[in-house]
Amino acid sequence: MLVASIYDWHVDFAWVAVLSNGLAGIWALGAHQFPILRHRGLWWFTGIAQLSIFVEIAFGIAAISDERPIQKFHAFYGFIAIIAVAIIYSYRAQLKGKTYLLYGGGGLFVMGLCIRAMLLRR
Protein backbone atom coordinates (compact mmCIF):
# COMPACT_ATOMS: atom_id res chain seq x y z
CA MET A 1 0.00 0.00 0.00
CA LEU A 2 1.61 3.23 -1.15
CA VAL A 3 -0.71 5.71 0.49
CA ALA A 4 -0.61 5.84 4.29
CA SER A 5 -3.90 6.09 6.14
CA ILE A 6 -4.60 8.86 8.61
CA TYR A 7 -4.23 6.29 11.36
CA ASP A 8 -0.69 5.54 10.12
CA TRP A 9 0.08 9.27 10.16
CA HIS A 10 -1.25 9.43 13.72
CA VAL A 11 0.95 6.53 14.82
CA ASP A 12 4.09 7.83 13.09
CA PHE A 13 3.64 11.50 14.04
CA ALA A 14 3.36 10.50 17.71
CA TRP A 15 7.14 10.07 17.69
CA VAL A 16 7.56 13.61 16.39
CA ALA A 17 5.48 14.92 19.29
CA VAL A 18 7.35 12.81 21.86
CA LEU A 19 10.86 13.57 20.65
CA SER A 20 10.34 17.26 19.93
CA ASN A 21 8.76 17.96 23.32
CA GLY A 22 11.43 15.94 25.10
CA LEU A 23 14.24 17.76 23.31
CA ALA A 24 12.60 21.14 23.93
CA GLY A 25 12.27 20.29 27.62
CA ILE A 26 15.89 19.20 27.90
CA TRP A 27 17.06 22.30 26.02
CA ALA A 28 15.03 24.59 28.31
CA LEU A 29 16.38 22.92 31.44
CA GLY A 30 19.88 23.22 30.03
CA ALA A 31 19.25 26.90 29.29
CA HIS A 32 18.26 27.42 32.91
CA GLN A 33 21.67 26.15 34.00
CA PHE A 34 23.83 27.34 31.09
CA PRO A 35 23.11 30.85 29.75
CA ILE A 36 24.88 30.08 26.46
CA LEU A 37 21.86 27.92 25.49
CA ARG A 38 19.47 30.85 25.89
CA HIS A 39 18.52 32.18 22.48
CA ARG A 40 15.50 32.69 20.28
CA GLY A 41 15.83 29.25 18.65
CA LEU A 42 14.76 27.63 21.92
CA TRP A 43 11.40 29.40 21.85
CA TRP A 44 10.82 28.65 18.18
CA PHE A 45 11.62 24.99 18.75
CA THR A 46 9.43 24.86 21.86
CA GLY A 47 6.53 26.46 19.97
CA ILE A 48 6.84 23.97 17.13
CA ALA A 49 7.08 21.08 19.61
CA GLN A 50 3.94 22.21 21.40
CA LEU A 51 2.16 22.76 18.10
CA SER A 52 2.98 19.16 17.21
CA ILE A 53 0.66 18.07 20.03
CA PHE A 54 -2.27 19.80 18.34
CA VAL A 55 -1.37 18.26 14.98
CA GLU A 56 -1.13 14.82 16.58
CA ILE A 57 -4.55 15.22 18.21
CA ALA A 58 -6.01 16.35 14.88
CA PHE A 59 -4.66 13.18 13.24
CA GLY A 60 -6.14 11.16 16.09
CA ILE A 61 -9.57 12.73 15.74
CA ALA A 62 -9.49 12.16 12.00
CA ALA A 63 -8.42 8.54 12.54
CA ILE A 64 -11.46 7.85 14.71
CA SER A 65 -13.57 7.92 11.59
CA ASP A 66 -11.51 4.98 10.22
CA GLU A 67 -13.75 2.74 12.35
CA ARG A 68 -10.89 1.58 14.53
CA PRO A 69 -11.58 0.93 18.20
CA ILE A 70 -10.14 3.59 20.48
CA GLN A 71 -8.95 3.16 24.03
CA LYS A 72 -10.68 5.74 26.19
CA PHE A 73 -7.61 6.55 28.23
CA HIS A 74 -5.53 6.91 25.06
CA ALA A 75 -7.74 9.81 24.03
CA PHE A 76 -7.79 11.10 27.62
CA TYR A 77 -4.00 11.44 27.77
CA GLY A 78 -3.98 13.13 24.37
CA PHE A 79 -6.41 15.79 25.51
CA ILE A 80 -4.59 16.18 28.83
CA ALA A 81 -1.46 16.96 26.78
CA ILE A 82 -3.34 19.84 25.09
CA ILE A 83 -4.51 21.11 28.47
CA ALA A 84 -0.94 20.85 29.82
CA VAL A 85 0.36 22.97 26.93
CA ALA A 86 -2.32 25.58 27.67
CA ILE A 87 -1.45 25.62 31.39
CA ILE A 88 2.27 25.95 30.68
CA TYR A 89 1.57 28.87 28.37
CA SER A 90 -0.77 30.55 30.85
CA TYR A 91 1.74 30.42 33.72
CA ARG A 92 4.61 32.06 31.82
CA ALA A 93 3.82 35.55 33.20
CA GLN A 94 3.53 34.44 36.83
CA LEU A 95 6.75 32.44 36.67
CA LYS A 96 8.76 35.10 34.82
CA GLY A 97 11.99 34.33 36.67
CA LYS A 98 11.57 30.58 36.27
CA THR A 99 10.54 30.47 32.61
CA TYR A 100 13.20 27.97 31.60
CA LEU A 101 12.23 25.64 34.43
CA LEU A 102 8.55 25.96 33.52
CA TYR A 103 9.09 25.09 29.88
CA GLY A 104 11.73 22.47 30.68
CA GLY A 105 9.59 20.58 33.14
CA GLY A 106 6.50 21.20 31.05
CA GLY A 107 8.10 19.82 27.89
CA LEU A 108 9.17 16.66 29.69
CA PHE A 109 5.73 16.32 31.29
CA VAL A 110 4.01 16.60 27.90
CA MET A 111 6.48 14.06 26.50
CA GLY A 112 5.51 11.69 29.31
CA LEU A 113 1.82 12.15 28.58
CA CYS A 114 2.44 11.31 24.94
CA ILE A 115 4.41 8.21 25.84
CA ARG A 116 1.65 7.10 28.19
CA ALA A 117 -0.93 7.57 25.45
CA MET A 118 1.23 5.53 23.06
CA LEU A 119 1.49 2.70 25.57
CA LEU A 120 -2.27 2.63 26.06
CA ARG A 121 -2.86 2.39 22.33
CA ARG A 122 -1.73 -1.24 22.29
N, CA, C and O of each residue as an XYZ file, in Angstrom:
488
protein
N       0.853     -1.178      0.000
C       0.000      0.000      0.000
C       0.897      1.239      0.000
O       1.703      1.427      0.912
N       0.758      2.058     -0.994
C       1.613      3.225     -1.148
C       1.130      4.431     -0.358
O       1.938      5.238      0.101
N      -0.158      4.557     -0.199
C      -0.714      5.714      0.492
C      -0.977      5.332      1.946
O      -1.674      4.357      2.225
N      -0.417      6.104      2.858
C      -0.613      5.841      4.285
C      -1.976      6.370      4.718
O      -2.427      7.414      4.250
N      -2.617      5.640      5.611
C      -3.897      6.093      6.143
C      -3.656      7.159      7.202
O      -2.534      7.353      7.668
N      -4.714      7.835      7.565
C      -4.604      8.860      8.613
C      -4.177      8.217      9.928
O      -3.446      8.819     10.714
N      -4.633      7.005     10.158
C      -4.229      6.292     11.360
C      -2.711      6.075     11.366
O      -2.069      6.232     12.404
N      -2.134      5.715     10.209
C      -0.690      5.539     10.120
C       0.042      6.852     10.388
O       1.086      6.862     11.040
N      -0.501      7.956      9.886
C       0.084      9.266     10.155
C       0.040      9.556     11.654
O       0.998     10.074     12.228
N      -1.091      9.212     12.277
C      -1.249      9.431     13.716
C      -0.202      8.629     14.491
O       0.425      9.152     15.412
N      -0.016      7.391     14.129
C       0.948      6.530     14.816
C       2.376      7.033     14.609
O       3.153      7.098     15.561
N       2.722      7.386     13.380
C       4.086      7.835     13.087
C       4.379      9.223     13.649
O       5.475      9.469     14.152
N       3.413     10.125     13.567
C       3.640     11.495     14.039
C       3.727     11.563     15.559
O       4.225     12.548     16.103
N       3.250     10.531     16.250
C       3.365     10.504     17.709
C       4.825     10.611     18.134
O       5.138     11.244     19.143
N       5.719      9.991     17.364
C       7.139     10.067     17.693
C       7.681     11.479     17.523
O       8.570     11.897     18.264
N       7.157     12.209     16.562
C       7.564     13.608     16.387
C       7.178     14.410     17.626
O       7.973     15.198     18.138
N       5.955     14.205     18.101
C       5.482     14.921     19.286
C       6.304     14.547     20.522
O       6.676     15.419     21.307
N       6.584     13.266     20.695
C       7.354     12.813     21.858
C       8.772     13.375     21.824
O       9.225     13.992     22.788
N       9.458     13.162     20.729
C      10.863     13.568     20.655
C      11.038     15.085     20.672
O      11.950     15.595     21.324
N      10.177     15.805     19.965
C      10.341     17.261     19.933
C      10.065     17.882     21.294
O      10.784     18.790     21.710
N       9.040     17.411     21.995
C       8.760     17.960     23.322
C       9.827     17.564     24.330
O      10.177     18.355     25.205
N      10.344     16.355     24.217
C      11.427     15.936     25.097
C      12.694     16.754     24.878
O      13.335     17.188     25.836
N      13.051     16.961     23.617
C      14.237     17.760     23.310
C      14.064     19.216     23.721
O      14.999     19.842     24.222
N      12.860     19.755     23.506
C      12.595     21.141     23.927
C      12.697     21.261     25.443
O      13.232     22.246     25.952
N      12.189     20.271     26.164
C      12.275     20.290     27.624
C      13.705     20.215     28.121
O      14.094     20.941     29.036
N      14.488     19.332     27.511
C      15.894     19.200     27.903
C      16.660     20.483     27.577
O      17.484     20.939     28.369
N      16.387     21.053     26.421
C      17.065     22.298     26.023
C      16.727     23.424     27.001
O      17.609     24.181     27.408
N      15.439     23.534     27.381
C      15.033     24.593     28.308
C      15.662     24.396     29.684
O      16.087     25.365     30.313
N      15.727     23.161     30.155
C      16.383     22.916     31.438
C      17.875     23.218     31.356
O      18.461     23.748     32.300
N      18.481     22.881     30.232
C      19.879     23.221     30.032
C      20.090     24.726     29.993
O      21.084     25.231     30.515
N      19.156     25.443     29.374
C      19.250     26.903     29.287
C      19.102     27.546     30.665
O      19.652     28.620     30.909
N      18.372     26.904     31.556
C      18.261     27.422     32.913
C      19.632     27.388     33.599
O      19.996     28.308     34.331
N      20.368     26.332     33.352
C      21.668     26.152     33.998
C      22.801     26.853     33.245
O      23.708     27.413     33.860
N      22.743     26.818     31.918
C      23.832     27.344     31.094
C      23.321     28.466     30.202
O      22.639     28.190     29.215
N      23.624     29.713     30.514
C      23.107     30.851     29.746
C      23.466     30.837     28.258
O      22.788     31.486     27.461
N      24.507     30.116     27.872
C      24.880     30.079     26.458
C      23.784     29.414     25.605
O      23.711     29.654     24.400
N      22.952     28.597     26.213
C      21.859     27.922     25.492
C      20.618     28.790     25.340
O      19.652     28.379     24.698
N      20.633     29.978     25.920
C      19.466     30.854     25.890
C      19.488     31.724     24.631
O      20.202     32.724     24.558
N      18.699     31.323     23.657
C      18.522     32.176     22.482
C      17.165     31.899     21.848
O      16.451     30.977     22.242
N      16.837     32.701     20.881
C      15.504     32.692     20.276
C      15.124     31.333     19.696
O      13.945     30.981     19.670
N      16.106     30.570     19.234
C      15.829     29.254     18.655
C      15.123     28.322     19.623
O      14.315     27.490     19.209
N      15.421     28.453     20.909
C      14.757     27.629     21.925
C      13.259     27.853     21.896
O      12.488     26.896     21.954
N      12.838     29.101     21.807
C      11.404     29.398     21.854
C      10.710     28.995     20.559
O       9.557     28.565     20.585
N      11.392     29.128     19.437
C      10.824     28.648     18.176
C      10.657     27.132     18.218
O       9.613     26.605     17.834
N      11.673     26.446     18.678
C      11.620     24.990     18.749
C      10.543     24.529     19.726
O       9.810     23.580     19.448
N      10.451     25.204     20.869
C       9.429     24.859     21.859
C       8.027     25.078     21.291
O       7.136     24.253     21.492
N       7.836     26.190     20.581
C       6.530     26.459     19.969
C       6.155     25.405     18.943
O       5.007     24.962     18.896
N       7.106     25.004     18.129
C       6.843     23.965     17.125
C       6.557     22.632     17.809
O       5.674     21.887     17.383
N       7.305     22.335     18.868
C       7.078     21.083     19.606
C       5.682     21.059     20.221
O       4.990     20.042     20.164
N       5.275     22.170     20.803
C       3.939     22.211     21.404
C       2.854     22.202     20.337
O       1.783     21.634     20.553
N       3.108     22.809     19.212
C       2.162     22.762     18.102
C       2.003     21.336     17.585
O       0.930     20.962     17.112
N       3.061     20.546     17.675
C       2.979     19.159     17.208
C       1.948     18.355     17.998
O       1.389     17.388     17.479
N       1.696     18.738     19.229
C       0.664     18.067     20.028
C      -0.710     18.280     19.385
O      -1.506     17.346     19.284
N      -0.977     19.499     18.959
C      -2.269     19.802     18.340
C      -2.418     19.084     17.005
O      -3.507     18.622     16.667
N      -1.332     18.988     16.248
C      -1.371     18.259     14.975
C      -1.622     16.777     15.239
O      -2.416     16.144     14.543
N      -0.954     16.233     16.232
C      -1.128     14.818     16.577
C      -2.567     14.529     17.002
O      -3.132     13.508     16.612
N      -3.155     15.404     17.786
C      -4.548     15.224     18.206
C      -5.478     15.320     17.002
O      -6.453     14.574     16.911
N      -5.187     16.228     16.082
C      -6.011     16.348     14.877
C      -5.958     15.059     14.060
O      -6.983     14.601     13.555
N      -4.764     14.471     13.926
C      -4.657     13.179     13.237
C      -5.452     12.111     13.980
O      -6.104     11.275     13.354
N      -5.403     12.134     15.305
C      -6.144     11.156     16.094
C      -7.645     11.286     15.933
O      -8.354     10.287     15.813
N      -8.126     12.515     15.931
C      -9.569     12.729     15.742
C      -9.991     12.282     14.358
O     -11.045     11.667     14.192
N      -9.170     12.589     13.362
C      -9.493     12.161     11.997
C      -9.430     10.641     11.876
O     -10.189     10.059     11.100
N      -8.555      9.994     12.614
C      -8.417      8.544     12.540
C      -9.590      7.817     13.185
O      -9.842      6.653     12.874
N     -10.304      8.485     14.074
C     -11.457      7.846     14.711
C     -12.490      7.448     13.663
O     -13.179      6.439     13.809
N     -12.588      8.239     12.620
C     -13.573      7.924     11.586
C     -13.153      6.727     10.746
O     -13.931      6.287      9.899
N     -11.960      6.183     10.943
C     -11.508      4.984     10.223
C     -12.122      3.709     10.793
O     -11.752      2.606     10.390
N     -13.043      3.854     11.714
C     -13.747      2.735     12.350
C     -12.795      1.797     13.082
O     -12.991      0.582     13.086
N     -11.793      2.350     13.685
C     -10.886      1.578     14.525
C     -11.321      1.777     15.978
O     -11.734      2.873     16.358
N     -11.231      0.741     16.776
C     -11.578      0.933     18.196
C     -10.557      1.839     18.871
O      -9.367      1.797     18.558
N     -11.031      2.644     19.785
C     -10.140      3.585     20.481
C     -10.184      3.292     21.972
O     -11.251      3.065     22.544
N      -9.026      3.300     22.582
C      -8.949      3.161     24.026
C      -9.317      4.499     24.645
O      -8.775      5.534     24.258
N     -10.228      4.484     25.595
C     -10.685      5.738     26.188
C      -9.559      6.520     26.851
O      -9.492      7.741     26.713
N      -8.684      5.838     27.563
C      -7.608      6.551     28.235
C      -6.529      7.016     27.258
O      -5.776      7.937     27.576
N      -6.440      6.412     26.098
C      -5.531      6.907     25.061
C      -5.956      8.317     24.659
O      -5.131      9.229     24.599
N      -7.226      8.487     24.389
C      -7.743      9.812     24.030
C      -7.635     10.776     25.213
O      -7.333     11.955     25.029
N      -7.878     10.278     26.417
C      -7.792     11.105     27.617
C      -6.403     11.724     27.757
O      -6.281     12.928     27.979
N      -5.362     10.913     27.630
C      -3.997     11.438     27.766
C      -3.657     12.410     26.646
O      -2.906     13.362     26.859
N      -4.198     12.181     25.462
C      -3.982     13.129     24.373
C      -4.566     14.490     24.688
O      -3.913     15.512     24.482
N      -5.785     14.509     25.183
C      -6.411     15.792     25.507
C      -5.786     16.431     26.749
O      -5.744     17.657     26.851
N      -5.308     15.632     27.678
C      -4.588     16.183     28.826
C      -3.303     16.863     28.363
O      -2.888     17.863     28.948
N      -2.673     16.332     27.320
C      -1.464     16.961     26.780
C      -1.784     18.359     26.244
O      -0.999     19.289     26.432
N      -2.935     18.509     25.576
C      -3.340     19.835     25.090
C      -3.574     20.779     26.269
O      -3.154     21.935     26.236
N      -4.237     20.290     27.293
C      -4.509     21.114     28.472
C      -3.191     21.493     29.156
O      -3.040     22.618     29.634
N      -2.245     20.560     29.203
C      -0.942     20.853     29.816
C      -0.218     21.957     29.054
O       0.379     22.842     29.667
N      -0.265     21.917     27.728
C       0.364     22.971     26.927
C      -0.291     24.316     27.241
O       0.399     25.328     27.369
N      -1.612     24.332     27.364
C      -2.321     25.578     27.673
C      -1.952     26.092     29.068
O      -1.790     27.297     29.256
N      -1.820     25.204     30.031
C      -1.455     25.617     31.387
C      -0.026     26.146     31.423
O       0.247     27.160     32.067
N       0.875     25.469     30.741
C       2.267     25.947     30.679
C       2.307     27.350     30.100
O       2.978     28.234     30.634
N       1.590     27.548     29.016
C       1.574     28.866     28.372
C       0.959     29.926     29.286
O       1.434     31.061     29.328
N      -0.089     29.561     30.014
C      -0.774     30.550     30.847
C       0.031     30.956     32.080
O      -0.184     32.040     32.621
N       0.947     30.114     32.529
C       1.741     30.424     33.720
C       3.046     31.155     33.412
O       3.806     31.456     34.333
N       3.321     31.444     32.157
C       4.607     32.058     31.818
C       4.780     33.438     32.451
O       5.903     33.808     32.795
N       3.707     34.207     32.614
C       3.824     35.550     33.198
C       4.060     35.471     34.710
O       4.859     36.233     35.254
N       3.371     34.555     35.382
C       3.526     34.439     36.831
C       4.877     33.873     37.229
O       5.384     34.175     38.310
N       5.463     33.057     36.370
C       6.753     32.442     36.672
C       7.852     33.055     35.817
O       8.692     32.341     35.271
N       7.844     34.366     35.705
C       8.765     35.098     34.825
C      10.229     34.745     35.115
O      11.007     34.570     34.178
N      10.606     34.641     36.340
C      11.992     34.326     36.674
C      12.348     32.856     36.522
O      13.525     32.496     36.543
N      11.359     32.021     36.372
C      11.572     30.576     36.272
C      11.062     30.029     34.934
O      10.639     28.876     34.854
N      11.102     30.845     33.904
C      10.537     30.474     32.605
C      11.191     29.225     32.036
O      10.507     28.355     31.498
N      12.499     29.133     32.150
C      13.199     27.971     31.596
C      12.832     26.691     32.340
O      12.703     25.626     31.736
N      12.666     26.806     33.656
C      12.229     25.641     34.428
C      10.806     25.247     34.075
O      10.499     24.060     33.969
N       9.937     26.230     33.891
C       8.546     25.959     33.525
C       8.473     25.203     32.205
O       7.815     24.166     32.112
N       9.151     25.725     31.186
C       9.092     25.087     29.878
C       9.912     23.803     29.826
O       9.587     22.898     29.057
N      10.957     23.708     30.621
C      11.729     22.467     30.682
C      10.928     21.338     31.301
O      10.782     20.264     30.718
N      10.415     21.599     32.489
C       9.589     20.577     33.139
C       8.317     20.306     32.373
O       7.871     19.163     32.280
N       7.727     21.362     31.821
C       6.502     21.196     31.050
C       6.705     20.377     29.798
O       5.866     19.541     29.463
N       7.809     20.602     29.096
C       8.097     19.816     27.894
C       8.285     18.349     28.208
O       7.801     17.486     27.475
N       8.986     18.058     29.297
C       9.174     16.665     29.691
C       7.868     16.037     30.169
O       7.622     14.855     29.928
N       7.030     16.821     30.845
C       5.730     16.316     31.286
C       4.849     15.972     30.093
O       4.213     14.919     30.072
N       4.809     16.856     29.102
C       4.011     16.602     27.895
C       4.559     15.380     27.163
O       3.789     14.566     26.655
N       5.878     15.247     27.107
C       6.478     14.065     26.496
C       6.003     12.799     27.217
O       5.665     11.805     26.573
N       5.978     12.836     28.532
C       5.510     11.692     29.308
C       4.049     11.371     29.049
O       3.674     10.201     28.972
N       3.227     12.393     28.914
C       1.817     12.149     28.583
C       1.678     11.479     27.223
O       0.853     10.584     27.042
N       2.490     11.919     26.271
C       2.441     11.309     24.936
C       2.900      9.859     24.970
O       2.306      9.002     24.316
N       3.942      9.584     25.720
C       4.410      8.207     25.838
C       3.353      7.340     26.495
O       3.124      6.207     26.071
N       2.713      7.859     27.518
C       1.649      7.104     28.194
C       0.504      6.814     27.231
O      -0.036      5.708     27.223
N       0.134      7.792     26.425
C      -0.928      7.569     25.448
C      -0.513      6.521     24.426
O      -1.336      5.708     24.006
N       0.746      6.529     24.023
C       1.225      5.532     23.060
C       1.176      4.124     23.655
O       0.832      3.166     22.962
N       1.518      4.003     24.928
C       1.489      2.698     25.568
C       0.066      2.169     25.723
O      -0.154      0.959     25.671
N      -0.880      3.048     25.909
C      -2.266      2.633     26.059
C      -2.920      2.284     24.728
O      -3.981      1.660     24.699
N      -2.302      2.679     23.650
C      -2.863      2.394     22.326
C      -2.858      0.901     22.050
O      -3.726      0.397     21.337
N      -1.911      0.207     22.596
C      -1.731     -1.240     22.294
C      -2.698     -2.097     23.051
O      -2.679     -3.320     22.912
